Amino acid sequence: MGVTIPQGSAEAVIVTSGLTKQFGRRTAVAGVDLEVPAGTAFGFLGPNGAGKTTLIRMLLGLLRSTSGEMRLLGLEVPALRAEALQRVGAVVEEPRFHGHLTGRENLRCAAAVRGHETYAQIEPALRRVGLTDRGDDRVKDYSMGMRQRLGLARCLLSDPALLILDEPMNGLDPAGILETRRLIREFVDEGRTVFLSSHLLDEVERTCDQVAIIDRGQVVIQGTIADIAAGHDPVVVIGCDRTEQAAELLHGDSRVTEIANGETGELRVRLAPNEHPGSVAAALNRALVEAGFAVNRLEPSRVSLEERFLEITSRLGDEE
């Protein structure tokens, strides 16, 4: 099963401009400008109630926007929604099926809507998600993970250029999460684009190429995971004896803004913005050694996506 990206979609497969959705006096999505490059796994992150599912529903034409513009695969939505969705597969929240029907029968129902030629994709789709042997079982007997995989199989019936997945790892056990991550990366390797919302930040970091963070209905930052992490003040991890005395010594350095104790007894030393952690680490090491401390660990800290997410969303809360 291959994919051909439509002409003109090399720049972005999802573009929104000033996208807004209001429910009465409440603004769920507020002027969102978003751009999702083709051929990437793109994570869409935010706290509960931030507007993730509302934006996805607008992209798919399930909700009408209050204002703003959207394009999917280079086509304007909602004006050309039907044409755009021919090459889009989506799972919004928990995938819904006819529980009294088997997995294969559910896919046949979906294929009937899309056209006779789609029937040929049923077996490859079941095989792709590992449900060939369970395809004749009733869906009411499926686990949450199996229903999630059947939802992916239904997406594949249209040979989509773009997959939009809302919490695709929700309710999965570790093996199911690993398998979903593998499938998403395979889809990207085939030239597809996967746009996924999730609250499992460590999995997004392992799976996605780029992310956007939405909070209170607004996209507050978007870009590659490396670029977003780079916006964090540099941190150096130091392991040594007499950590309390070492912290007192390092507090006197003008390049140090904060010192905290790590989970395993090390010091986490936050540096002033724009300081190069490598050169400062060497200077801090020299100061400690000259003061008689035994240093057994000293390295720049890698900032995780989860740390950056919490920093950004917590900071926004403080500004209220």
Backbone hydrogen bonds, N-H to C=O, Kabsch-Sander energy under -0.5 kcal/mol:
donor,donor_aa,acceptor,acceptor_aa,energy
5,I,3,V,-0.5
9,S,6,P,-1.7
13,V,36,V,-2.7
14,I,36,V,-1.1
15,V,71,R,-2.1
16,T,34,L,-2.5
17,S,69,E,-2.4
19,L,32,V,-2.1
20,T,67,S,-2.6
21,K,29,V,-2.5
23,F,26,R,-3.3
24,G,22,Q,-0.6
26,R,23,F,-2.0
28,A,21,K,-2.1
28,A,26,R,-0.7
29,V,21,K,-1.7
30,A,217,G,-3.4
31,G,29,V,-0.6
32,V,19,L,-2.8
34,L,16,T,-1.2
34,L,32,V,-0.6
36,V,14,I,-2.6
40,T,37,P,-0.7
42,F,40,T,-0.6
42,F,194,V,-3.5
43,G,41,A,-0.5
43,G,210,Q,-3.0
44,F,196,L,-3.0
45,L,43,G,-0.6
45,L,212,A,-3.0
50,A,47,P,-1.9
55,L,51,G,-2.1
56,I,52,K,-2.1
57,R,53,T,-2.6
58,M,54,T,-1.8
59,L,55,L,-2.3
60,L,56,I,-1.8
61,G,58,M,-1.3
62,L,57,R,-2.6
63,L,57,R,-1.3
66,T,20,T,-2.6
67,S,20,T,-1.5
69,E,17,S,-2.3
70,M,77,V,-0.6
71,R,15,V,-2.1
72,L,75,L,-2.6
73,L,13,V,-2.9
75,L,72,L,-2.3
77,V,70,M,-2.2
80,L,76,E,-3.1
81,R,78,P,-1.7
84,A,80,L,-2.4
85,L,81,R,-2.8
86,Q,82,A,-0.6
86,Q,83,E,-0.7
87,R,84,A,-1.6
88,V,85,L,-1.3
89,G,162,L,-2.5
91,V,164,I,-2.3
93,E,91,V,-0.6
99,G,97,F,-0.9
101,L,98,H,-1.5
103,G,137,D,-1.4
104,R,135,G,-2.8
106,N,102,T,-2.3
107,L,103,G,-2.0
108,R,104,R,-2.3
109,C,105,E,-2.0
110,A,106,N,-1.9
111,A,107,L,-2.7
112,A,108,R,-2.1
113,V,109,C,-1.0
114,R,110,A,-1.3
115,G,111,A,-2.0
118,T,115,G,-1.7
119,Y,116,H,-1.6
120,A,117,E,-0.9
121,Q,118,T,-2.0
122,I,119,Y,-1.6
125,A,121,Q,-2.1
126,L,122,I,-2.5
127,R,123,E,-2.6
128,R,124,P,-2.3
129,V,125,A,-1.6
130,G,127,R,-1.1
131,L,126,L,-2.9
132,T,126,L,-0.6
134,R,131,L,-0.7
135,G,131,L,-0.6
135,G,132,T,-0.9
137,D,134,R,-1.6
139,V,101,L,-2.8
140,K,99,G,-2.1
141,D,138,R,-1.8
142,Y,139,V,-1.9
147,R,143,S,-2.2
148,Q,144,M,-2.2
149,R,145,G,-2.2
150,L,146,M,-2.5
151,G,147,R,-2.1
152,L,148,Q,-1.8
153,A,149,R,-2.3
154,R,150,L,-2.4
155,C,151,G,-1.7
156,L,152,L,-1.8
157,L,153,A,-0.7
157,L,154,R,-0.9
158,S,155,C,-1.1
159,D,156,L,-2.0
161,A,87,R,-2.0
162,L,87,R,-1.7
163,L,193,T,-2.8
164,I,89,G,-2.8
165,L,163,L,-0.6
165,L,195,F,-2.9
166,D,91,V,-3.1
166,D,164,I,-0.5
167,E,165,L,-0.8
167,E,197,S,-1.8
170,N,167,E,-1.5
172,L,169,M,-1.7
177,I,173,D,-2.5
178,L,174,P,-2.3
179,E,175,A,-2.2
180,T,176,G,-2.3
181,R,177,I,-2.5
182,R,178,L,-2.2
183,L,179,E,-2.3
184,I,180,T,-2.6
185,R,181,R,-2.2
186,E,182,R,-2.1
187,F,183,L,-2.6
188,V,184,I,-2.0
189,D,185,R,-2.3
190,E,186,E,-1.4
191,G,188,V,-2.0
192,R,187,F,-2.2
193,T,161,A,-2.3
194,V,40,T,-2.5
195,F,163,L,-3.2
195,F,193,T,-0.5
196,L,42,F,-2.7
196,L,194,V,-0.6
197,S,165,L,-2.2
198,S,44,F,-1.1
201,L,199,H,-1.4
204,V,200,L,-2.1
205,E,201,L,-2.3
206,R,202,D,-1.5
207,T,203,E,-1.9
208,C,204,V,-3.1
209,D,41,A,-3.0
210,Q,41,A,-1.6
211,V,223,G,-2.7
212,A,43,G,-2.2
213,I,221,I,-2.8
214,I,45,L,-3.5
214,I,212,A,-0.5
215,D,218,Q,-2.8
217,G,50,A,-1.8
218,Q,215,D,-1.5
220,V,213,I,-2.6
220,V,218,Q,-0.7
221,I,213,I,-1.1
223,G,211,V,-2.4
225,I,209,D,-1.1
228,I,224,T,-2.3
229,A,225,I,-2.5
230,A,226,A,-1.7
231,G,227,D,-0.6
231,G,228,I,-1.0
232,H,229,A,-1.7
236,V,269,V,-2.7
237,V,299,E,-3.5
238,I,236,V,-0.5
238,I,267,L,-2.9
239,G,297,R,-3.0
241,D,294,A,-1.1
246,A,242,R,-2.4
247,A,243,T,-2.7
248,E,244,E,-1.8
249,L,245,Q,-2.0
250,L,246,A,-2.5
251,H,247,A,-1.9
252,G,249,L,-1.2
253,D,250,L,-2.0
256,V,253,D,-1.7
257,T,270,R,-2.7
258,E,270,R,-1.4
260,A,268,R,-2.1
262,G,266,E,-3.8
265,G,262,G,-1.3
267,L,238,I,-3.3
268,R,260,A,-3.4
269,V,236,V,-3.2
269,V,267,L,-0.7
270,R,258,E,-2.9
270,R,268,R,-0.7
271,L,234,P,-3.2
272,A,255,R,-2.3
275,E,272,A,-1.7
280,V,276,H,-2.2
281,A,277,P,-2.5
282,A,278,G,-1.6
283,A,279,S,-1.6
284,L,280,V,-2.7
285,N,281,A,-2.5
286,R,282,A,-2.1
287,A,283,A,-2.1
288,L,284,L,-2.3
289,V,285,N,-2.6
290,E,286,R,-2.5
291,A,287,A,-1.1
292,G,289,V,-1.7
293,F,288,L,-2.5
295,V,293,F,-0.8
296,N,239,G,-2.4
296,N,294,A,-0.5
297,R,239,G,-1.6
299,E,237,V,-2.1
301,S,235,V,-3.4
303,V,301,S,-0.6
308,R,304,S,-2.0
309,F,305,L,-2.9
310,L,306,E,-2.6
311,E,307,E,-2.1
312,I,308,R,-2.5
313,T,309,F,-2.7
314,S,310,L,-2.2
315,R,311,E,-2.0
316,L,312,I,-1.9
317,G,313,T,-1.6
318,D,314,S,-1.8
319,E,315,R,-1.0
320,E,317,G,-1.0
